[in-house]
Amino acid sequence: MAPDPNRSGTGASSTGTAKINSITKNKVEIEDMSDEDLALKQKLELYVERVQDSDPELQKDALEEMRNLAGEIAQEYVQRQSEEAPVDDLIKLVRQIVAFHMKHHSQPEAVDLLMEVEDVDMLIEHVDKTNFKRACLYLTSSARYLPEPDDMKVPDLAYSIYLKFEEYPNALQSALFMDKLQYVRKVFTSCNDLHQKKQFCYILARHGIAFKLDEEMAANEDDREMLQDIINNSKLSEGYLALARDIEVMEAKSPEDIYKTHLLDGHASTGANVDSARQNLAATFVNAFVNAGFGQDKLMTLTSDAPSSGSSGNWLFKNKEHGKTSAAASLGMILLWDVDSGLAQLDKYFHSNDNHVIAGALLGVGIVNCSIKNDCDPAMALLGDYTDKEDSSVRIGAIMGLGIAYAGSQNEQLRCKLVPILNDAKASLDVIAFTAISLGLIYVGSCNEEVAQALIFALMDRSESELEEPLARLLPLGLGLLYLGKQESVEATAEVSKTFNEKIRKYCDMTLQTCAYAGTGNVLKVQNLLGQCSQLEKGETHQGPAVLGIAMIAMAEELGLEMAIRSLEHLLQYGEQNIRRAVPLALALLCISNPKVNVMDLLSRLSHDTDSEVAMAAVISLGLIGAGTNNARIAGMLRNLSSYYYKETSLLFCVRIAQGFVHMGKGLLTLNPYHSDRFLLSPTALAGLITMLHACLDMKTILLGKYHYVLYFLVLAMQPRMLLTVDENLKPLSVPVRVGQAVDVVGQAGRPKTITGFQTHSTPVILAAGDRAELATEKYIPLSPILEGFVILKDNPDYMEE
């Protein structure tokens, strides 16, 4: 059949009409443009033409010119914004340049330009399957360097892009970075793969947030129960012990194995054998931290073949009064994460006639349940009835236990139980202080108004004499923890704090500001705090939290961290005594479980300082930077210090505690609150560290007084530093992995190697600070982009046996 001549004519004429229309439209647009815009547009067209040229030199020059052009447009945009002139035509040029950059693998340049013209959301139109990963990696790593509100807007965009391309694990991490639980829900509802959901649950469990699954997120009841079990961390103890068995460190260690007194000469080694209550207390803590989570030790747990002289009852009574509290609670630390065994072994102490022992048992129950959530709520059932007892030590044990067990859970039932204690006229100051901390831990980062109000009233009700007590300073800290990392949300409460009694006003304001900006890397706040520290004021207590605040804010990223270490060195030289006492603690927070040589040397120097408080802080800090690393150099330093301070009981006590920290979990644990390649910050872990460091600001009253059990707040930050691979049925699976020093590949061309100086091991493996792992086999595909903690592997369908 002959083609219809009229139809083809119509088609041709319509195409011609469209061309004429577009030319006319372009002419109108060009006439509307200013001379500057016209010049920019012509440049852009010239560069686009040159980039497509066959000559590589021309292409290279054109790409460089394109970058310069982007800079000119950014400047022009800023100028127009200040003159309030229209910018629509500029945005059209930006759109073309961004499309060009994305096409030519220059994602960082595209993102930078969009940030300059304040329209990052445009990026989502230009990403595709080939370039979204590089664009998102650049977005998420630049978030730490951006001011408010961009620091939250950028990860939000990354989240949307990851969701668009079904990259769910990365989307989940962006959601956790922003602390938006509704986004976490959306990741669960968008993903249909059950095995992927299991991996999400492992990530949530490591982050330490309370999260309840519903029918929408997992329709099948059995699946939902299994996923909730993973979130509740019920497999943590099992995985940790599997790692310990694999590395063959199950055998219990005694404090003497850690002190290694036989390596010391003369008087020091004889002094170590003196059976004093203070030394026994130190041995209790060392034993608790070293054998944490192993379920067996040589002092507290009974083994059938052990002679009766080593039984737990005997060791418990080698401690005096409040020492018994820490001794009984140490059993909870040894049985960490193993709720069933822990509760069974602690049960005997509940029948004791000694209130200090009961208090320790209550605290032990809290420690055993730390990071583990349970539908039966055993901690609430056991501890709930003891919060209103007459004896203050029993009350503190129960309150602190609840704070540790339910940290981050925002449990309403506990709020109703603990808030009335703050208004209880009969309650002593120490009970109120620990109640404030527990409420701060349970509602960490929630900005809960009712709890904030109760804490504000509690602070206002304190008398002048009470506010002078060192423990009163824990009240503002409880308030600060409510706003941990929440930046501007703290402002209303900070205003109220300015009406407090002048004795606590500055301290409270400083604590609130430093907690609110913790982990943000906000440079302006760090400068502000350095300004506060430069004021020469005798006897001011608020400068301690300011120094700690510098570390809390700057720990967010490596550059800020290095700068903060240098700033703290200056404070040591020029600061008042109260500032010098806080500097070692700030250094400890910056390098927690990451012994940097320069910081190690600085602390070693400070550990011989003439001011005993500076020396004590430095010794404890040496322990904290080496926590869980078994670092031989720090262990040697501490051994020498034990010989140097053998006559000074207080300093020797601190040396022993530090030795316990360094060998924490026999080298399998870390206190670092950052995880997932230093991308996510666990709020409960940071809260535990901050609480313990604030208590160390007054060593003599708190740590060396009768409140030494504040050391147990560190349990909130204790996590196995392991990589454990499991199959889709969650059974352990040993595979070869390469472990090496992590390399920053953000914005680099091609496919650069992400690790350097690696060694190949079979899982499970231990990861040191700054280490990264990658699979050394193509047989499996990991369901998590970051190999840390529990990682599920699925079979690679394309794998061919050689």
Disulfide bonds with the S-S distance in Angstrom:
none
